[in-house]
């Protein structure tokens, strides 16, 4: 099934994997990522399911098992526009009617579920109503150069989708599908324009300060 | 004279019948209803056995497990040698399988 996807060109896959091993996330995003993961582990907010954290600033996805152990990470493509909210009703609109500034990947905690799109492709629904999913990278429009964008080490060119999260196909098949692609889970999308506390609540902010203090000791 | 006496006799007879009927009705109303049947055989035939619903007299709980009753009754009374659960049990207690609850396919935001 996945062999039919355009994102499986071996050369581009190798580049994407190389980029996954390189490309460290910005320090600020790393701090928020660690704070969130620390909080999830401490509170069991993932409710015994696998979970993933989307770092929009670092343009990476981090996949964790149910116990909170990181299984791997990879570069991702995100919505073209910066912003942490979805425009109301955007899930019902054809993509041709979505303006560039509306192409955001929303931040927050999302209970995910396996699903399929209209092409029959297996995907992970992050926000079904807003039509936001995580799926293998799609190179159906060569002008968008999605595979090249995934392969470059920088994060500035990783903004191209209409809101969905594009993952290297090999990474999707190896880690995402066995965890979030076959059962329910949780995806946390870190904000990029709002604060961590504004999106996830003050308890995470408290956890963030205590985790920071413990790191400084 | 004869017609007068005949009419009087008819009126007297009608009055007597009316009085007798009313008295009988009053006596019948004076007998309180009873739940006990004078014939136990017929009385028992109209009562449900084993808390089965009315109209299913004679059917055992196991027989009711054919699909017209709840799965609880079927499960308690129809354990057979096969050891498998009946399909009615599965429908009354839906399993939240991921595949069963997969949402309708729709377009995503690419």
Contacts between the chains, C-beta under 8 A, distances in Angstrom:
chain1	res1	chain2	res2	distance
A	79	B	109	7.6
A	90	B	109	7.6
A	91	B	109	7.7
A	95	B	107	7.7
A	95	B	109	6.8
A	95	B	110	6.3
A	98	B	109	7.6
A	103	B	109	7.7
A	113	B	98	7.0
A	113	B	101	7.5
A	113	B	102	7.2
A	113	B	103	6.9
A	114	B	98	6.0
A	114	B	102	6.4
A	115	B	102	5.8
A	115	B	103	5.5
A	115	B	105	7.0
A	116	B	102	7.3
A	116	B	105	4.3
A	117	B	105	6.0
A	117	B	106	6.7
A	117	B	107	6.1
A	117	B	108	4.8
A	118	B	105	5.7
A	118	B	106	6.3
A	118	B	107	4.9
A	120	B	105	7.1
A	123	B	108	6.3
A	125	B	103	6.8
A	125	B	108	8.0
A	128	B	103	5.8
A	128	B	106	7.6
A	130	B	109	7.6
A	131	B	106	6.7
A	131	B	107	6.3
A	131	B	108	5.1
A	131	B	109	4.8
A	132	B	108	7.1
A	132	B	109	5.8
A	133	B	108	4.2
A	133	B	109	7.4
A	135	B	108	6.9
A	138	B	110	6.4
A	161	B	109	6.7
A	161	B	110	5.6
A	162	B	109	3.9
A	162	B	110	4.9
A	163	B	109	3.9
A	164	B	108	5.4
A	164	B	109	4.7
A	164	B	110	5.5
A	182	B	98	6.9
A	183	B	98	5.1
A	184	B	98	6.3
